[in-house]
Amino acid sequence: MIHAITSEPEQPRAIFQAVVAADALTPMRDGEVMPEMQFELRGEWGSDYGIRLGDDHTLCSTHDVVHPAVWPALANQVFQHHVARGQWIHTRSIVRHHGLAASGSIATVNTVIVHRFEQGGERAIADVHITIDGKVVASLEHEAIIAVATV
């Protein structure tokens, strides 16, 4: 396991764990089903996405595969268009990668809001599955403050 070293060691910003064989895909939990969204994985969502974010590794662009940072960005698109009410803040994601995605593929994003609660504003937790040609390439638990508390 790799832990990020930050100026706040009690709260690392990322924890990365590589495994040889992943567990079986966890089905999405029951909840409020959001409209399905589709994205063409080129241009804004293409293989150079990581480079544009400051990742100096060229592995994805060299092999013309989508950078893994695209998956939470697509989940953010669902929150922006179908969940958030006004200003909102992405708070965390747990991302599980199940396969590679070639640049130019069409990604289908299915989202279920599984929990809403109040903590520093209204929050929502969602299960997100991203599929290409019917195969899940990434699954996420995605959380955001969807309505910022007013003072």
N, CA, C and O of each residue as an XYZ file, in Angstrom:
604
protein
N       0.851     -1.160      0.000
C       0.000      0.000      0.000
C       0.903      1.232      0.000
O       1.934      1.257      0.671
N       0.510      2.234     -0.747
C       1.236      3.497     -0.821
C       0.378      4.550     -0.148
O      -0.803      4.685     -0.468
N       0.963      5.304      0.790
C       0.243      6.383      1.456
C       0.832      7.705      0.998
O       2.051      7.844      0.896
N      -0.015      8.660      0.727
C       0.449      9.993      0.356
C       1.009     10.682      1.598
O       0.450     10.570      2.689
N       2.098     11.381      1.423
C       2.684     12.151      2.515
C       2.301     13.603      2.281
O       2.637     14.194      1.255
N       1.592     14.166      3.250
C       1.093     15.535      3.108
C       1.522     16.351      4.311
O       2.150     15.832      5.233
N       1.190     17.601      4.299
C       1.474     18.457      5.449
C       0.532     18.142      6.606
O       0.741     18.623      7.720
N      -0.497     17.344      6.359
C      -1.438     16.913      7.393
C      -1.413     15.393      7.461
O      -2.307     14.746      6.917
N      -0.408     14.800      8.117
C      -0.241     13.349      8.093
C      -1.426     12.569      8.665
O      -1.599     11.394      8.340
N      -2.245     13.203      9.513
C      -3.415     12.498     10.045
C      -4.510     12.350      8.994
O      -5.421     11.537      9.151
N      -4.421     13.141      7.917
C      -5.450     13.121      6.889
C      -4.807     13.063      5.510
O      -4.798     14.062      4.791
N      -4.265     11.899      5.130
C      -3.673     11.835      3.785
C      -4.732     12.093      2.720
O      -5.891     11.709      2.882
N      -4.338     12.731      1.652
C      -5.259     13.073      0.574
C      -5.540     11.891     -0.349
O      -6.545     11.880     -1.059
N      -4.653     10.895     -0.340
C      -4.871      9.742     -1.209
C      -4.215      8.519     -0.593
O      -3.140      8.600      0.002
N      -4.873      7.405     -0.745
C      -4.298      6.119     -0.382
C      -4.432      5.246     -1.620
O      -5.514      5.145     -2.198
N      -3.351      4.624     -2.020
C      -3.328      3.808     -3.232
C      -2.970      2.379     -2.837
O      -2.017      2.153     -2.092
N      -3.734      1.426     -3.336
C      -3.437      0.029     -3.054
C      -3.542     -0.754     -4.357
O      -4.603     -0.807     -4.980
N      -2.441     -1.353     -4.756
C      -2.432     -2.174     -5.970
C      -2.626     -3.632     -5.577
O      -2.077     -4.097     -4.578
N      -3.410     -4.344     -6.371
C      -3.647     -5.761     -6.117
C      -3.434     -6.528     -7.410
O      -3.637     -5.992     -8.499
N      -3.027     -7.784     -7.286
C      -2.817     -8.621     -8.464
C      -4.147     -9.025     -9.076
O      -4.331     -8.943    -10.291
N      -5.072     -9.460     -8.234
C      -6.396     -9.864     -8.710
C      -7.441     -9.126     -7.886
O      -7.520     -9.296     -6.670
N      -8.226     -8.321     -8.543
C      -9.234     -7.521     -7.849
C     -10.396     -8.394     -7.395
O     -10.671     -9.444     -7.974
N     -11.074     -7.933     -6.342
C     -12.300     -8.588     -5.913
C     -13.343     -8.434     -7.016
O     -13.204     -7.605     -7.914
N     -14.376     -9.241     -6.927
C     -15.467     -9.134     -7.896
C     -16.105     -7.751     -7.802
O     -16.122     -7.133     -6.738
N     -16.622     -7.283     -8.913
C     -17.293     -5.990     -8.966
C     -18.458     -5.982     -7.982
O     -19.288     -6.891     -7.979
N     -18.508     -4.955     -7.154
C     -19.600     -4.804     -6.200
C     -20.791     -4.185     -6.920
O     -20.656     -3.140     -7.556
N     -21.964     -4.827     -6.825
C     -23.139     -4.230     -7.466
C     -23.490     -2.897     -6.828
O     -23.186     -2.657     -5.660
N     -24.128     -2.039     -7.597
C     -24.558     -0.753     -7.052
C     -25.662     -1.001     -6.027
O     -26.501     -1.886     -6.187
N     -25.634     -0.195     -4.974
C     -26.634     -0.304     -3.927
C     -27.946      0.336     -4.382
O     -27.987      1.071     -5.368
N     -29.009      0.042     -3.645
C     -30.302      0.647     -3.923
C     -30.255      2.125     -3.601
O     -29.512      2.561     -2.721
N     -31.047      2.882     -4.315
C     -31.116      4.310     -4.053
C     -31.786      5.047     -5.190
O     -32.561      4.476     -5.958
N     -31.473      6.315     -5.280
C     -32.063      7.230     -6.261
C     -31.240      7.168     -7.554
O     -30.093      7.613     -7.585
N     -31.821      6.626     -8.599
C     -31.117      6.446     -9.866
C     -31.058      7.770    -10.624
O     -32.082      8.411    -10.860
N     -29.853      8.164    -10.998
C     -29.640      9.384    -11.781
C     -29.708      9.049    -13.266
O     -29.515      7.894    -13.645
N     -29.981     10.045    -14.116
C     -29.982      9.787    -15.558
C     -28.604      9.309    -16.026
O     -27.569      9.806    -15.583
N     -28.625      8.350    -16.916
C     -27.383      7.840    -17.508
C     -26.746      8.946    -18.349
O     -27.440      9.704    -19.028
N     -25.416      9.026    -18.293
C     -24.698     10.001    -19.111
C     -23.651      9.270    -19.938
O     -23.104      8.254    -19.511
N     -23.377      9.800    -21.129
C     -22.346      9.225    -21.992
C     -21.324     10.300    -22.351
O     -21.650     11.475    -22.516
N     -20.069      9.847    -22.465
C     -18.963     10.746    -22.786
C     -18.049     10.071    -23.787
O     -17.714      8.895    -23.646
N     -17.647     10.824    -24.801
C     -16.631     10.332    -25.715
C     -15.273     10.612    -25.078
O     -14.968     11.745    -24.706
N     -14.474      9.573    -24.960
C     -13.199      9.672    -24.249
C     -12.088     10.136    -25.185
O     -11.140      9.406    -25.476
N     -12.236     11.356    -25.639
C     -11.205     12.040    -26.431
C     -11.328     13.524    -26.129
O     -12.289     13.959    -25.494
N     -10.364     14.289    -26.580
C     -10.400     15.724    -26.290
C     -10.320     15.947    -24.793
O      -9.350     15.543    -24.151
N     -11.327     16.583    -24.241
C     -11.335     16.893    -22.808
C     -11.103     15.662    -21.943
O     -10.446     15.757    -20.906
N     -11.631     14.503    -22.349
C     -11.546     13.277    -21.557
C     -10.574     12.265    -22.161
O     -10.689     11.070    -21.888
N      -9.644     12.707    -22.955
C      -8.741     11.805    -23.675
C      -7.521     11.351    -22.898
O      -7.411     11.572    -21.692
N      -6.613     10.714    -23.609
C      -5.440     10.089    -22.994
C      -4.450     11.098    -22.425
O      -3.585     10.723    -21.633
N      -4.555     12.368    -22.807
C      -3.634     13.375    -22.256
C      -4.224     14.119    -21.059
O      -3.655     15.117    -20.617
N      -5.339     13.658    -20.536
C      -5.997     14.312    -19.399
C      -5.031     14.482    -18.225
O      -4.962     15.562    -17.637
N      -4.296     13.446    -17.881
C      -3.358     13.510    -16.767
C      -2.262     14.537    -16.987
O      -1.893     15.261    -16.062
N      -1.743     14.606    -18.196
C      -0.687     15.578    -18.506
C      -1.220     16.991    -18.302
O      -0.530     17.847    -17.748
N      -2.461     17.233    -18.755
C      -3.056     18.559    -18.590
C      -3.289     18.904    -17.121
O      -3.379     20.079    -16.765
N      -3.389     17.869    -16.257
C      -3.560     18.104    -14.821
C      -2.233     18.215    -14.078
O      -2.215     18.496    -12.879
N      -1.118     17.995    -14.784
C       0.177     18.110    -14.136
C       0.889     16.792    -13.895
O       1.976     16.785    -13.318
N       0.304     15.666    -14.322
C       0.975     14.371    -14.201
C       2.042     14.311    -15.286
O       1.718     14.333    -16.474
N       3.305     14.235    -14.894
C       4.368     14.261    -15.897
C       4.675     12.891    -16.493
O       5.593     12.767    -17.304
N       3.918     11.856    -16.104
C       4.087     10.538    -16.714
C       3.282     10.474    -18.009
O       2.134     10.916    -18.050
N       3.868      9.937    -19.043
C       3.214      9.903    -20.354
C       2.669      8.519    -20.703
O       2.320      8.270    -21.857
N       2.591      7.622    -19.732
C       2.162      6.252    -19.985
C       0.819      6.197    -20.717
O       0.682      5.485    -21.712
N      -0.166      6.943    -20.230
C      -1.502      6.898    -20.844
C      -1.496      7.475    -22.254
O      -2.051      6.870    -23.171
N      -0.874      8.635    -22.437
C      -0.873      9.237    -23.774
C      -0.035      8.399    -24.744
O      -0.380      8.291    -25.921
N       1.047      7.815    -24.271
C       1.883      6.972    -25.132
C       1.108      5.755    -25.639
O       1.246      5.359    -26.796
N       0.292      5.169    -24.761
C      -0.457      3.953    -25.117
C      -1.900      4.245    -25.527
O      -2.676      3.318    -25.757
N      -2.265      5.525    -25.621
C      -3.591      5.970    -26.061
C      -4.710      5.357    -25.225
O      -5.735      4.930    -25.755
N      -4.494      5.320    -23.894
C      -5.540      4.882    -22.973
C      -5.926      6.058    -22.081
O      -5.143      6.985    -21.874
N      -7.124      6.001    -21.570
C      -7.665      7.085    -20.761
C      -6.987      7.095    -19.393
O      -6.813      6.049    -18.769
N      -6.608      8.281    -18.938
C      -5.972      8.455    -17.637
C      -6.991      8.139    -16.534
O      -8.156      8.516    -16.659
N      -6.579      7.457    -15.461
C      -7.527      7.091    -14.403
C      -8.164      8.274    -13.688
O      -9.204      8.105    -13.051
N      -7.585      9.455    -13.769
C      -8.199     10.632    -13.146
C      -9.476     11.066    -13.862
O     -10.229     11.888    -13.340
N      -9.724     10.524    -15.043
C     -10.953     10.851    -15.771
C     -12.175     10.319    -15.028
O     -13.231     10.949    -15.070
N     -12.062      9.184    -14.355
C     -13.248      8.548    -13.745
C     -13.904      9.427    -12.687
O     -15.115      9.631    -12.760
N     -13.166      9.968    -11.695
C     -13.864     10.872    -10.769
C     -14.319     12.170    -11.440
O     -15.292     12.781    -10.998
N     -13.642     12.592    -12.485
C     -14.078     13.791    -13.216
C     -15.428     13.541    -13.887
O     -16.276     14.433    -13.918
N     -15.636     12.336    -14.424
C     -16.938     12.021    -15.022
C     -18.019     11.923    -13.953
O     -19.149     12.360    -14.171
N     -17.677     11.350    -12.796
C     -18.641     11.312    -11.689
C     -18.999     12.740    -11.269
O     -20.150     13.018    -10.931
N     -18.024     13.636    -11.291
C     -18.303     15.042    -10.983
C     -19.292     15.636    -11.975
O     -20.128     16.457    -11.599
N     -19.206     15.232    -13.232
C     -20.148     15.732    -14.234
C     -21.579     15.333    -13.884
O     -22.505     16.129    -14.043
N     -21.760     14.106    -13.410
C     -23.094     13.665    -12.995
C     -23.585     14.530    -11.842
O     -24.725     14.994    -11.854
N     -22.726     14.750    -10.839
C     -23.120     15.579     -9.699
C     -23.454     16.996    -10.158
O     -24.446     17.574     -9.715
N     -22.636     17.552    -11.037
C     -22.859     18.919    -11.521
C     -24.200     19.054    -12.224
O     -24.915     20.035    -12.019
N     -24.542     18.077    -13.051
C     -25.740     18.189    -13.892
C     -27.013     17.642    -13.257
O     -28.108     18.078    -13.611
N     -26.891     16.683    -12.313
C     -28.099     16.004    -11.831
C     -28.266     15.968    -10.319
O     -29.324     15.560     -9.841
N     -27.271     16.376     -9.553
C     -27.367     16.209     -8.103
C     -27.225     17.544     -7.371
O     -28.058     17.867     -6.524
N     -26.208     18.309     -7.674
C     -25.916     19.541     -6.944
C     -26.970     20.606     -7.192
O     -27.587     20.677     -8.254
N     -27.146     21.420     -6.178
C     -28.051     22.565     -6.271
C     -27.226     23.811     -5.991
O     -27.029     24.187     -4.835
N     -26.756     24.436     -7.028
C     -25.906     25.612     -6.863
C     -24.463     25.199     -6.617
O     -23.989     24.209     -7.173
N     -23.766     25.966     -5.780
C     -22.366     25.661     -5.497
C     -22.276     24.307     -4.799
O     -23.143     23.933     -4.009
N     -21.208     23.591     -5.110
C     -21.029     22.276     -4.503
C     -19.537     21.982     -4.393
O     -18.714     22.633     -5.037
N     -19.197     20.987     -3.564
C     -17.794     20.654     -3.293
C     -17.623     19.138     -3.323
O     -18.257     18.417     -2.553
N     -16.766     18.668     -4.212
C     -16.411     17.245     -4.230
C     -15.551     16.965     -3.004
O     -14.538     17.636     -2.805
N     -15.926     15.998     -2.183
C     -15.189     15.749     -0.938
C     -14.312     14.504     -0.982
O     -13.236     14.493     -0.384
N     -14.747     13.456     -1.677
C     -13.923     12.244     -1.719
C     -14.437     11.287     -2.776
O     -15.592     11.345     -3.198
N     -13.538     10.405     -3.189
C     -13.901      9.298     -4.081
C     -13.068      8.086     -3.717
O     -11.889      8.202     -3.384
N     -13.683      6.945     -3.784
C     -12.971      5.670     -3.762
C     -13.112      5.129     -5.172
O     -14.224      4.852     -5.622
N     -12.002      4.976     -5.870
C     -12.030      4.556     -7.275
C     -11.431      3.167     -7.387
O     -10.341      2.908     -6.876
N     -12.142      2.281     -8.053
C     -11.639      0.933     -8.339
C     -11.590      0.776     -9.858
O     -12.585      0.991    -10.552
N     -10.427      0.402    -10.354
C     -10.228      0.252    -11.791
C     -10.392     -1.215    -12.157
O      -9.798     -2.092    -11.530
N     -11.204     -1.475    -13.177
C     -11.499     -2.849    -13.587
C     -11.012     -3.157    -14.994
O     -11.072     -4.307    -15.427
N     -10.537     -2.160    -15.707
C     -10.062     -2.386    -17.060
C      -9.559     -1.094    -17.674
O      -9.771     -0.004    -17.143
N      -8.891     -1.242    -18.802
C      -8.390     -0.079    -19.533
C      -9.453      0.435    -20.488
O     -10.327     -0.312    -20.929
N      -9.367      1.710    -20.798
C     -10.280      2.329    -21.746
C      -9.457      2.998    -22.836
O      -8.627      3.863    -22.555
N      -9.687      2.601    -24.058
C      -8.981      3.216    -25.179
C      -9.519      4.617    -25.424
O     -10.722      4.858    -25.333
N      -8.621      5.526    -25.733
C      -9.025      6.870    -26.105
C      -9.962      6.765    -27.309
O      -9.709      5.997    -28.237
N     -11.033      7.535    -27.287
C     -12.016      7.494    -28.366
C     -13.212      6.615    -28.062
O     -14.216      6.678    -28.771
N     -13.128      5.790    -27.017
C     -14.263      4.956    -26.620
C     -15.398      5.834    -26.117
O     -15.198      7.005    -25.794
N     -16.588      5.256    -26.056
C     -17.740      5.931    -25.467
C     -17.967      5.329    -24.085
O     -18.195      4.127    -23.951
N     -17.903      6.177    -23.058
C     -18.125      5.738    -21.677
C     -19.567      6.038    -21.287
O     -20.077      7.132    -21.531
N     -20.209      5.056    -20.682
C     -21.548      5.230    -20.132
C     -21.422      5.271    -18.621
O     -20.827      4.380    -18.015
N     -21.985      6.310    -18.014
C     -21.871      6.510    -16.571
C     -23.245      6.311    -15.945
O     -24.189      7.046    -16.236
N     -23.341      5.302    -15.077
C     -24.568      5.021    -14.339
C     -24.320      5.342    -12.872
O     -23.303      4.947    -12.301
N     -25.261      6.063    -12.271
C     -25.068      6.572    -10.914
C     -26.329      6.357    -10.089
O     -27.449      6.559    -10.558
N     -26.111      5.937     -8.838
C     -27.196      5.795     -7.871
C     -26.798      6.558     -6.612
O     -25.746      6.297     -6.029
N     -27.646      7.507     -6.193
C     -27.415      8.203     -4.924
C     -27.891      7.248     -3.836
O     -29.068      6.893     -3.773
N     -26.952      6.837     -2.976
C     -27.275      5.823     -1.966
C     -27.499      6.417     -0.578
O     -28.053      5.754      0.299
N     -27.068      7.672     -0.373
C     -27.232      8.269      0.957
C     -27.151      9.789      0.840
O     -26.277     10.329      0.161
N     -28.073     10.460      1.510
C     -28.046     11.920      1.642
C     -28.064     12.247      3.125
O     -28.774     11.604      3.898
N     -27.282     13.248      3.527
C     -27.241     13.626      4.931
C     -26.703     15.044      5.064
O     -26.161     15.607      4.113
N     -26.862     15.617      6.267
C     -26.386     16.971      6.561
C     -25.082     16.899      7.342
O     -25.011     16.241      8.379
N     -24.060     17.571      6.848
C     -22.794     17.738      7.562
C     -22.016     18.812      6.816
O     -21.399     18.535      5.787
N     -22.042     20.022      7.324
C     -21.409     21.139      6.621
C     -22.145     21.487      5.341
O     -21.552     22.028      4.408
N     -23.411     21.187      5.294
C     -24.229     21.345      4.098
C     -24.859     19.999      3.763
O     -24.582     18.999      4.425
N     -25.697     19.974      2.747
C     -26.293     18.701      2.342
C     -25.262     17.908      1.539
O     -24.637     18.438      0.621
N     -25.093     16.643      1.891
C     -24.137     15.775      1.208
C     -24.864     14.629      0.529
O     -25.970     14.241      0.907
N     -24.201     14.106     -0.486
C     -24.717     12.915     -1.169
C     -23.561     11.964     -1.422
O     -22.460     12.373     -1.791
N     -23.840     10.688     -1.214
C     -22.893      9.620     -1.545
C     -23.520      8.802     -2.658
O     -24.697      8.447     -2.596
N     -22.725      8.505     -3.678
C     -23.230      7.780     -4.840
C     -22.342      6.597     -5.180
O     -21.131      6.621     -4.959
N     -22.965      5.567     -5.719
C     -22.252      4.492     -6.397
C     -22.263      4.845     -7.876
O     -23.299      5.218     -8.427
N     -21.116      4.725     -8.509
C     -20.978      5.071     -9.921
C     -20.293      3.912    -10.642
O     -19.241      3.444    -10.205
N     -20.877      3.455    -11.731
C     -20.239      2.468    -12.608
C     -20.031      3.101    -13.973
O     -20.949      3.683    -14.552
N     -18.812      2.978    -14.477
C     -18.482      3.498    -15.800
C     -18.202      2.305    -16.693
O     -17.316      1.497    -16.414
N     -18.969      2.204    -17.773
C     -18.850      1.054    -18.665
C     -18.445      1.491    -20.067
O     -18.747      2.597    -20.516
N     -17.757      0.588    -20.734
C     -17.419      0.742    -22.145
C     -17.773     -0.577    -22.809
O     -17.314     -1.639    -22.388
N     -18.587     -0.504    -23.846
C     -19.048     -1.695    -24.558
C     -19.616     -2.731    -23.593
O     -19.376     -3.929    -23.743
N     -20.374     -2.258    -22.600
C     -21.046     -3.148    -21.658
C     -20.177     -3.701    -20.541
O     -20.672     -4.459    -19.706
N     -18.898     -3.348    -20.497
C     -17.996     -3.851    -19.460
C     -17.617     -2.709    -18.523
O     -17.198     -1.644    -18.978
N     -17.762     -2.927    -17.208
C     -17.396     -1.905    -16.230
C     -15.879     -1.761    -16.210
O     -15.161     -2.730    -15.964
N     -15.391     -0.543    -16.471
C     -13.954     -0.260    -16.429
C     -13.557      0.443    -15.142
O     -12.386      0.425    -14.762
N     -14.535      1.071    -14.457
C     -14.260      1.740    -13.186
C     -15.534      1.781    -12.362
O     -16.633      1.954    -12.889
N     -15.363      1.619    -11.054
C     -16.489      1.793    -10.134
C     -16.021      2.732     -9.029
O     -14.868      2.686     -8.602
N     -16.930      3.575     -8.580
C     -16.573      4.594     -7.598
C     -17.628      4.683     -6.516
O     -18.810      4.433     -6.752
N     -17.179      5.044     -5.321
C     -18.055      5.615     -4.314
C     -17.652      7.079     -4.300
O     -16.498      7.407     -4.024
N     -18.587      7.947     -4.594
C     -18.289      9.369     -4.843
C     -19.132     10.189     -3.877
O     -20.332      9.946     -3.746
N     -18.517     11.162     -3.197
C     -19.233     11.981     -2.229
C     -18.983     13.448     -2.477
O     -17.894     13.850     -2.887
N     -20.016     14.254     -2.221
C     -19.882     15.702     -2.373
C     -20.868     16.409     -1.456
O     -21.917     15.873     -1.096
N     -20.493     17.634     -1.092
C     -21.446     18.552     -0.470
C     -22.202     19.158     -1.646
O     -21.622     19.889     -2.449
N     -23.498     18.858     -1.750
C     -24.259     19.234     -2.944
C     -25.045     20.525     -2.771
O     -25.538     21.093     -3.745
N     -25.162     20.983     -1.539
C     -25.780     22.275     -1.244
C     -25.011     22.839     -0.063
O     -25.100     22.323      1.051
N     -24.263     23.889     -0.310
C     -23.398     24.473      0.711
C     -24.268     25.137      1.779
O     -25.217     25.856      1.466
N     -23.928     24.883      3.039
C     -24.665     25.479      4.157
C     -24.493     26.990      4.135
O     -23.399     27.492      3.878
N     -25.565     27.705      4.404
C     -25.486     29.169      4.463
C     -25.217     29.582      5.901
O     -25.681     28.950      6.850
N     -24.459     30.656      6.034
C     -24.082     31.130      7.378
C     -25.062     32.166      7.860
O     -24.918     32.685      8.967
